[in-house]
Structures are given as structure tokens and as C-alpha cells.
Amino acid sequence: MIDFKIEDSGSEKTLTINGDLTIENATALQGIFIRSIETSEHLTINLENASAVDLSFLQLLCSVHKTFTDLNKSLILSGTCQEIFRDAVKDVGLLRHTGCGFECDKTCLWTDQDKESN
Amino acid sequence: MSNNELHRAAYVEEAYELLAELETSLLELEENLDDMEIIGTIFRALHTIKGSGSMFGFDDIASFTHDIENIFDKVRNGEMSVTKELIDLTLSARDHIKLMLDEPESADKQKAGEIIASLKDLTPQIISTNEVKTSPAPPHTVGNESEKDVTYRIRFRPPVDIFTRGINPVHLINELYPLGDCRITAQIDAIPQIVDINPEYCYTYWDIILTTGQGINAIKDVFIFIEDDCELDINIIDGGDNLDKEDVQHNLEDVFAGQGYVTNEDLPAITGSHKRIGDILLERNDISEEDLQKSLDVQKPIGEILVDSGLTDSGKIESALAEQEHVRNTLKKKDKTEQVSSSIRVASEKLDNLVNLVGELVTVQARLTQTSASRNDPELFLIAEEVERLTEELRDNTMSVRMVPIGTMYSKFKRLVRDLSSEMGKEILMSSEGADTELDKTVIERLNDPMVHLIRNSIDHGIESPDDRKSLGKPEEGMLNLAARHSGAHVVIEITDDGAGLDPEVIRGKAVEKGLIDQNAELTEKEIFALILAPGFSTAQKITSVSGRGVGMDVVKRNIEALRGSIDISSKKGEGTTITLALPLTLAIIDGLLVKIGTETFVVPLSLVEECVELTGEDISNAHGRQIANVRGEIVPYISLREKFLINGEKPDIEQIVITRVNDHRVGFVVDHVIGEHQTVIKTLGRVYKNIEGVSGATILGDGSVALIMDIPKLVQNAVKEEALINAK
């Protein structure tokens, strides 16, 4: 089970998602992200209360980040990511020293995860 | 069987092997608590059982094993030390995993919980299953210094629908960590925009750099279940050990021409041992040579230039950097050599079929040899000879494939000794010799039960309690030794203990009481000891759960004899007992001696035959009606097979005695003619004839006729019994 909420603070919005961010909920999560694109210019994703994270969710995050960048919108992860999230990123082999080729504002979601986990 | 069922069956098979390895390693660890290599092996076994378990739907096993794996991760990282309690509990956990595989429905969850709780008591700081992160184990260091380590570049692209098959590719990739030093980079350039993505598809693929000494097959094994559906490229990165001599020569000349001398710092440039990023990306086809050349014209780090110009993705650069660094580090450590394992796993049924086919071939070859001999055609004779040579070679090679080292049994027995001795409050150290001695896999399988019984007997009746031993001036710790060695066509296994030994007087008394022997019977010590193999014989004062019901030793004897083996007991009161088993190397094809009685042909196992001598009418009359022959001054009793098998007809003037050795006694078998050696493919006689004594099987001869294979020990045993009856009358 997942639940989410979008908080509005002017031009910035925060999307908080709770629960199992896993393949079982992947379709629902895609829907949440598509909705957030339509309503946000600057989106912060808060995963503080995620209970499980798997590759399908990380792919969705990457995908939504691509779309945001393409639309000249910004997407970042809140600084208080859970260890469970950082471990999943590490497990998948997503830790990066440099960001993606398509994004020029150096907001790659994976570049700082190893620093936070240390 | 569906693919999924096949995969699950393969998992179960692998899990059993891993559990056996786990048990052996735990018992070894008990003797050497600080051995990091053994701890690494235990961790890897647990890790694989867990990882593959969750992949194929054995969630209970995966979850249970996960907690134990975490503990061994702590041990591996030096956060926890190995204790006897930890080993005890891990062995119990191992047994529980086995039960979960054997009979999932009877695996008690409460018991699993108790084991985990006890383990957690050993490590109060342990994190519970739900809290534990599933991050991969850090690259293990055990064996990393091996000279045989090879660095591989792996690109793994799973099928897009891998999630829907219930497989998590991350679990697969994490299986690579236990193999060695591993760098994993996920490639995400194929992930589409959020509106186009199918959230249940896997778009990620991976570049992995792995240095391992376990060979390419170990890597392939990780992906074995999806190898047909995924893209998997595994390449060895040369990293300096496959240097091209011409390149080195050329580079050396360049450096020398440039500065007039060569220093240590010039070595990488000469040997080309550190590949540059551009070279790696080129090798992987991630960029073209043109792209590389263009970028090299600009003085910026090549990776940055390529990403900035949109020619490649940062993931590719990241992966290439990882490879470069990995190889550099590996080179610093050692000169590595390529070693690719070349073993494959084959279903035992296929081997059985192969042996059957070789058996048929041996039969046909015998026919060819026989035909060629009768045709007097030198060309045909030469061909037959060549076929005979090749068949013999093929037979030996096929048999060697079925050979399994006896050491595979030893580890099981080590556990048995450990558990029984602790159950009975005894201290016993088990040692073993000749673990490499090989035996046919069928013999090994059928040997298990008799061996278990003999070991149980040694522990229960043989080795005394520590207090008793102390009072007898013996070390408190008893000794049980298992030794195996080749002896001709046999393997000899000795089970020796330093316990109380057998008391010939007590055995004799018991045998008389049970009516097994006459009060006045004259028996050697060996013959008295052999009485304990008689049905219903037991000298134990009380019946324990371990042994003492008197139903075991005769079964042991029967089982060993069914394997065409023999059992011998030697013992010294107060000092210990040695039980010696002699077993044939194989049960499928033997070398036999073909003999003829009347029109019937028989086979005597050649391994028992010592010599053949003539028996004339004069010899018979000199023996005054007794069936004995004088062989160079030695009296050898014989059995007339013509009489034994009630074969009619005239016997020749000069008969032949085939002299065999059974239980250290020479016994002759009188036949009409000795034809010669014969490769004998053993065929069982079937249920109808299973109770016929004195015949252990049959074989088909070159002319298509059937020859019975004689059960020599049984014939001797029956003759002894008959004589005893006659004497008693």
C-alpha cells in the first residue's frame, strides 16, 4: 500500500510518498508522477517514510526526472532520504560521480547518495 | 515441466549442494575458529541460498537464511567472533533449511523463530529482518590475492519483462559480489519518459567489472536461469597480462627514442597496462573512433568532453572509469593469470545411460573379437583388436566420470560424530585419511547406510565416556578415524576407534547362548569377531536410541556383500577396533575370468582370482574323498561347481581349480575349462532370481549366450555352513 500527498508552497511543490515503493505499486506510482508533472514547476520528492524501494521505483524516478528536465522543470529529492532508499540505489549500482548526459543543471538524483550514506 | 518448475528444481539441487558445503565448512570452522577463508565460504553459501531462494519463490528459506547471513556478515567484518554456540545454532539452522527444502509443510515456523532468536541472543545488536538493508555484501577480500584471479567485463541486459517473471535482476547481480572484487554500474539511458514508460518493465542494464579466481563458469552460473533470454557479454580484460610483444617492443623503442633512457615510471606507457578511457569506450562500441579523435583534439578529460558533446552517456563514462580504476588496482596487487574453469554439470541419469551404452558396446566388441578369431581373417582380426583397445579405453574413461571422491561422505560423518558424541556426553575427535580416494557414485550412495551404522556402533559401544577413559589412563577425548585407500580393483575403507575393543569371550558366550555356535566349537579370534555380523547378535547391555537392537550388523554385512564387498573385523580388548570394508571400484563393468562347466559358461570376478591349477584324477584319489588340493605344499579346500550347480555330463580327465582369496582364505573352485579374461558387463538377474544364492548377476557373451557371474564369497559361506551342519550331525 502507498499513499501520497502534494504540498504547495508557492511555485515549489513537495510530493511525499509513503509505503512500499515497489513493483506491486509501480503503475500507481507512475500515475502519481504523471500528475505531479502537470501541476508542478519545481518538485521536491520526499521519501522519508518509504518502507521499501526497488528497481522499478528507481527507474520511475529516473524517468520522471528526465521528463522534468526535458520540460525545463526541476525535480530534486529531499535531503532526508531514508537509508533504505540509499541502500537500494547502491544495490542497483546507480551511484554516480557525474550526472546524466541530458541534464545540464547537475541535478542527477544519484550523484550524492553515497555521500549521504557514509 | 514448465520453465519455472525447472528453475525451482535446479535451485533445490543447488541448495542441497550448498547445504552440504555449509555443513562441512562449519565443522571445519569449529576446529579453526579464526579461519577467514572458511568464514567467507560460509557467508557465500548462505548468501547464495538466500539470493536464489528469493528469486525462485522460496521466500521462507530466503527470509530465514537472511538473518543467519547477516550474522556471518558481522563475523566476516570482525564485529563478532565465532563460538561453539554460533556453530551449533548455525548447524541447526542448516538442518532447518534442509527440512524446508525436503518437507516445506512440516518445517516448523516456531522452531525457525527459536533458532533465529537464539542467534540474535548471541548478537544483541543484530537488526531484524525488516530493518535489515538488502545492500550487497562488501567485496570480500578472501582469495583476492590469488594469482589465478582474472578481471572480467560483464554487460548484462535482462529481458524487459524480467519483473513479471518474478525475478529481481538486482538479486542476480548481487550474486556476483561473493565471487570477488566487483564494481557494478547501472546504465539508465534506455529508460523512457514517464508517459512512455511501462512501469513493470526493466529498462536498466548493467556494466560490471569483476575480479575473481572462480572462473567464467561461476559468473555464467549466476545468470543461468535467464541466460537464454538476456544479453550477457563476458570478456576478460587483459589488464597487462596478455601483452602483445610487438606493442611492448614498439612502445619501448618510442620511449627510448624520446628520452634516451627508461625508468620505472615509463613502464605503464611501455606495457600499456592501464587502458585509457577512450580505448575502453571504443572496445565496448560505446563511441566511434571518429568521436574519440574529435574529442582528443580538445584538451579536457575525455569523459567530460564526450558527455558534454552528447556523444555518450555519463553512465558509460562512469562504467569505463570504474573499469580503469578496477584494473589499475588489480594490477597493483598482482600479476594475474587467466584461469577458466572447464567443468560442467551433467545429470546422473545421462551418465547411467552412457555406462549402459558402453556396456552394450563391450558386449558387441566381445562378439566381434570372437567372430574375428573364428574367421581367420588377419584384417578383421586387426580391426577387432583396435576396437577392443578403444572400447577398453572408453570403458575406463566412462567409469572415471562416475567416480566420486569418498571425501564427500566424510563431511556427513563428521557431523554425525559431532552430534552423536554430544548427545551421549562423549568427546570424540574424528579424523580422516584418503578423502581423494574415488569410488563409483552408486557404491558411494549405497555405502552410506552401512557406514552410518558402523560409526554409530563405534561411538555407542566402542568409545568409552570421558570419565571411564580417564580411569583407564586413556585421553578423555576418544578417536575415530576413517581411512580410505586403493588396493587393486578395490577400495579399502577402515573405521578405527580407540575404544574398549571387542571381548572375544563375551562374544563367544553370547553366540553359544543364542545357538549360533556349538559350545565346543574351535574358532579363531577373527571368526569370533565375525559372529557379531550374525543376524540377531547384540552384546550391548542396554538398548539405546543409537544402536543395540542387534538388527544392524547383519544388515551392514548384507549391504556390503550386495556391493560385492567384504567386511573384516580386528580388535584388541581395551585398545580399540578396526572394521575394514573392501569394496569394488565399480558395479557396472568388471574384469572377469570366463570358465566352462559342461556346456555352461560362468564368470568368476577376476579381482578374487589368485591362480589356476590343474586337478587330475590322481589328485582326487590322493585326497581320500576330501575336497582339498595340494598346491605347492599348501592345502587348499575346493568346491566342485559341477556338483554345486548339479550340471550333468562327463567331466574332463584334467579339471581346473580356480583359486580365489576370500576373507584371507584361499578357496578353489573346480571347473572343466578356463577360457580366459573377459570384460563383464553386469546385468541384474531380476526379481524372480533375486533369492538365488551364489550368483550375483549375469552377463551377455559375444555369441549372445548368457553367463552367470558367481558370488564367490557367498558360495564359500554356504560351503562352510554345510560343512558345519555335517560335522554337527
Chai-1 contact restraints between the chains, C-beta under 6 A:
chainA,res_idxA,chainB,res_idxB,connection_type,confidence,min_distance_angstrom,max_distance_angstrom,comment,restraint_id
A,I23,B,F163,contact,1.0,0.0,6.0,A-B,restraint_1
A,A26,B,P199,contact,1.0,0.0,6.0,A-B,restraint_2
A,A26,B,E200,contact,1.0,0.0,6.0,A-B,restraint_3
A,T27,B,P199,contact,1.0,0.0,6.0,A-B,restraint_4
A,Q30,B,P199,contact,1.0,0.0,6.0,A-B,restraint_5
A,F33,B,I194,contact,1.0,0.0,6.0,A-B,restraint_6
A,I34,B,I194,contact,1.0,0.0,6.0,A-B,restraint_7
A,L55,B,V170,contact,1.0,0.0,6.0,A-B,restraint_8
A,Q59,B,I191,contact,1.0,0.0,6.0,A-B,restraint_9
A,Q59,B,Y203,contact,1.0,0.0,6.0,A-B,restraint_10
A,C62,B,I188,contact,1.0,0.0,6.0,A-B,restraint_11
A,C62,B,I191,contact,1.0,0.0,6.0,A-B,restraint_12
A,S63,B,I191,contact,1.0,0.0,6.0,A-B,restraint_13
A,S63,B,I194,contact,1.0,0.0,6.0,A-B,restraint_14
A,S63,B,I197,contact,1.0,0.0,6.0,A-B,restraint_15
A,V64,B,I194,contact,1.0,0.0,6.0,A-B,restraint_16
A,K66,B,Q193,contact,1.0,0.0,6.0,A-B,restraint_17
A,T67,B,Q193,contact,1.0,0.0,6.0,A-B,restraint_18
A,T67,B,I194,contact,1.0,0.0,6.0,A-B,restraint_19
A,D87,B,K133,contact,1.0,0.0,6.0,A-B,restraint_20
A,D87,B,S135,contact,1.0,0.0,6.0,A-B,restraint_21
A,K90,B,S135,contact,1.0,0.0,6.0,A-B,restraint_22
A,D91,B,S135,contact,1.0,0.0,6.0,A-B,restraint_23
A,D91,B,P136,contact,1.0,0.0,6.0,A-B,restraint_24
A,D91,B,V170,contact,1.0,0.0,6.0,A-B,restraint_25
A,V92,B,V170,contact,1.0,0.0,6.0,A-B,restraint_26
A,V92,B,A186,contact,1.0,0.0,6.0,A-B,restraint_27
A,G93,B,I184,contact,1.0,0.0,6.0,A-B,restraint_28
A,G93,B,T185,contact,1.0,0.0,6.0,A-B,restraint_29
A,G93,B,A186,contact,1.0,0.0,6.0,A-B,restraint_30
A,G93,B,W206,contact,1.0,0.0,6.0,A-B,restraint_31
A,L94,B,A186,contact,1.0,0.0,6.0,A-B,restraint_32
A,R96,B,E318,contact,1.0,0.0,6.0,A-B,restraint_33
A,T98,B,S314,contact,1.0,0.0,6.0,A-B,restraint_34
A,G99,B,S314,contact,1.0,0.0,6.0,A-B,restraint_35
A,C100,B,S314,contact,1.0,0.0,6.0,A-B,restraint_36
A,G101,B,V307,contact,1.0,0.0,6.0,A-B,restraint_37
A,G101,B,G310,contact,1.0,0.0,6.0,A-B,restraint_38
A,G101,B,D313,contact,1.0,0.0,6.0,A-B,restraint_39
A,G101,B,S314,contact,1.0,0.0,6.0,A-B,restraint_40
